[in-house]
Each structure stands twice: as structure tokens, then as C-alpha cells.
Amino acid sequence: MKRQTLLGVGVLLILIVLTHGLIGHLTGEESSKNRSVPFQSDSQSPQIARLEILESYRASRTVWLVKENSSEEVNTTTAKCVRKPLAIHVAYHDPETGFEEQVAIGNTVWNKKMSEVWKPTESEGRMNDIVAAAESFWGFTVAEIEALLCSDCTTLVDTETINGVRCKHYVVDKGMPALHVEAWVADQPDLPPVLIRGLRREIEKNVAIHTEVNLTDINKSLTIEPPE
């Protein structure tokens, strides 16, 4: 009798578990064991530090335009900059305008387009303008990403090492299927919270625009030599 009672209780428990699982499946609820743990979110949107506070760096920015006919256009910008003494080497590549480089050291600025020779010019005070222009151009995407990193739409996914730097990985979700943004922000005691990698993907008028920025060699010993 006792054995039959225990068996009946066991069967009843099994039925309860199965019924609860079925109801949960039908209502969209799952057991806590199978439910994915929600990502931790920051209470405030992350602040991204500007490049001008770094001693040196290499930066790259690539934009892919994928059109409806699957044709692809790629635009790239790379920059190498040191602060002491202030110098910068910037290279641009655009399918329409071609390849262009610019080196600025002290009061001398060298320009080169495509296969042309370097053309030096003396311009006192122009250096800061060139550096600011290059960093603003690279930072254009940074500004776009930062504008979207609101506290109620940004999720802290994890801590990851990107380009050799420990970062916080954020994903932006604004309920816009045509827009996807991710940001890896430096999270090391020896570095300001600069954007180490940023991704932005959007669809606009049947054109997919993929943008990626990367920051490397932060505060490393870099040298920029006058072009030959």
C-alpha cells in the first residue's frame, strides 16, 4: 500500500512537471534552467574618449557600400599619429577620387595623389588643423556610434580583448532592423575609454552601408619620417 502511494505521488509530480512545461511552452515561458540570462546593462551610457588625449596611435576606418545589384564600393582611411613631436600620416582611398596621402611634420606638409610625387609645402600652424581634420573624419563614425549609446538601449554584452586591449563590448538595440551598432570600448587602468573597435551596419534606400573603425598601437613608440 505504501509503495502504491509513493508511486502515485511520483506519477502526480511527473504530470505536474510535464503540464507546467507544456503551459510554459504555449505561453512563451520556460523554466529558469533553460531561460537565457539577460545581458547586464550599464546604468549610464558609456563615454568614449577622444583621440587627442593619446600619445600615439594607428587608426583605420573602412566603409563598404553594397548596392542592390550586389556591386560593392570600398572606402578606406588610415592614420598614424604621434604627439611628441606632433606628426601624422594619413592615407585615403576612394574609388571615385583615387588614393591620396598626407604627411605633416612640424610646419611642413607633404601631399601625394595617386602615382604623383610628394609635394612639400610650408605652412605654419597648419599641423593642428590637419590632425584635427583627420581625427574628426575618423571620429565621424565614433560620433555616430556614441550618439546611439543611450542607457536604455545599450547592452553590455561582455568583456573581451580586442586589438590587444581589454574592452567592454556594447550592442545597441533601438528596435530598428535596418540599423545595427556595436562598440568595443577600452577598459584598462592604463588607458582612457577610447573606441577600440566600432561596427555600424545600416540599410538606406536599398544600399547596405557597413562601417568599421579600429584603433591599434595605442601609446606605442611610433615614428613618422618625411617622405622621400
Residue pairs with C-beta under 8 A, 6 or more apart in sequence:
21 31
23 29
24 30
24 31
39 155
39 156
39 157
39 171
40 155
40 156
41 151
41 154
41 155
41 156
42 151
42 154
42 156
42 170
43 151
44 151
45 149
45 150
45 151
45 154
46 149
46 154
46 168
46 170
46 183
46 185
46 193
47 146
47 193
48 142
48 145
48 146
48 149
48 183
48 185
48 193
48 194
48 195
49 186
49 192
49 193
49 194
50 135
50 139
50 194
51 57
51 59
51 81
51 135
51 138
51 139
51 194
51 215
52 131
52 135
53 192
54 81
54 83
54 192
54 194
54 218
54 219
55 82
55 83
55 84
55 219
56 81
56 82
56 83
56 217
56 218
56 219
56 220
56 221
56 222
57 79
57 80
57 81
57 215
57 216
57 217
57 218
57 219
57 222
58 78
58 79
58 80
58 215
58 216
58 217
58 222
59 78
59 79
59 81
59 138
59 213
59 214
59 215
59 216
60 76
60 77
60 78
60 79
60 213
60 214
60 216
61 76
61 77
61 78
61 137
61 138
61 141
61 211
61 212
61 213
62 74
62 75
62 76
62 77
62 211
62 212
62 213
63 74
63 75
63 76
63 209
63 210
63 211
64 72
64 73
64 74
64 208
64 209
64 210
64 211
65 72
65 73
65 74
65 75
65 207
65 208
65 209
66 72
66 207
66 208
66 209
66 210
67 73
67 206
67 207
68 206
68 207
73 95
74 93
74 95
75 93
75 94
75 95
76 91
76 92
76 93
77 90
77 91
77 92
77 93
77 137
77 138
78 90
78 91
79 88
79 89
79 90
79 91
79 134
79 135
79 138
80 88
80 89
80 217
80 222
80 224
81 87
81 88
81 89
81 131
81 134
81 135
81 222
81 224
82 88
82 222
82 223
82 224
85 105
85 106
86 106
86 127
86 128
86 131
87 103
87 104
87 105
87 106
87 224
88 102
88 103
88 104
88 127
88 130
88 131
88 134
88 224
89 101
89 102
89 103
89 224
90 101
90 102
90 103
90 130
90 134
91 99
91 100
91 101
91 102
92 99
92 100
92 101
93 99
93 100
98 113
98 114
99 113
99 114
100 111
100 112
100 113
100 114
101 110
101 111
101 112
101 227
102 109
102 110
102 111
102 112
102 130
102 134
103 109
103 110
103 118
103 224
103 226
103 227
104 110
104 126
104 127
104 130
104 131
105 127
105 224
105 226
106 127
107 122
107 123
107 124
107 125
107 126
107 127
108 120
108 121
108 122
108 123
108 226
109 120
109 121
109 122
109 123
109 126
109 127
109 130
110 118
110 119
110 120
110 121
110 226
110 227
111 118
111 119
111 121
112 118
112 119
112 227
118 227
118 228
138 213
141 198
141 200
141 211
141 213
142 195
142 198
142 213
144 200
145 172
145 181
145 183
145 195
145 198
145 200
146 183
146 195
148 154
148 172
148 174
148 181
149 170
149 172
149 183
150 172
153 172
153 173
153 174
154 170
154 171
154 172
155 170
155 171
155 172
155 173
156 168
156 169
156 170
157 169
157 170
157 171
158 169
159 166
159 167
159 168
159 169
159 187
160 166
160 167
160 169
160 184
161 167
162 169
162 184
162 196
162 197
163 196
163 197
163 214
163 215
163 216
164 216
165 186
165 188
165 191
165 196
165 218
166 186
166 187
166 188
167 184
167 185
167 186
167 187
167 196
167 197
168 184
168 185
168 187
169 182
169 183
169 184
170 182
170 183
170 184
170 185
171 181
171 182
172 180
172 181
172 182
172 183
178 202
178 203
178 204
179 200
179 201
179 202
179 203
180 199
180 200
180 201
180 202
181 198
181 199
181 200
181 201
182 197
182 198
182 199
183 195
183 197
183 198
183 199
184 195
184 196
184 197
184 198
185 193
185 194
185 195
185 196
186 192
186 193
186 194
186 195
186 196
186 218
187 193
191 218
191 219
194 215
194 218
195 213
195 215
196 214
196 215
197 212
197 213
197 214
197 215
198 211
198 212
198 213
199 210
199 211
199 212
200 209
200 210
200 211
200 212
201 208
201 209
201 210
201 211
202 208
202 209
203 209
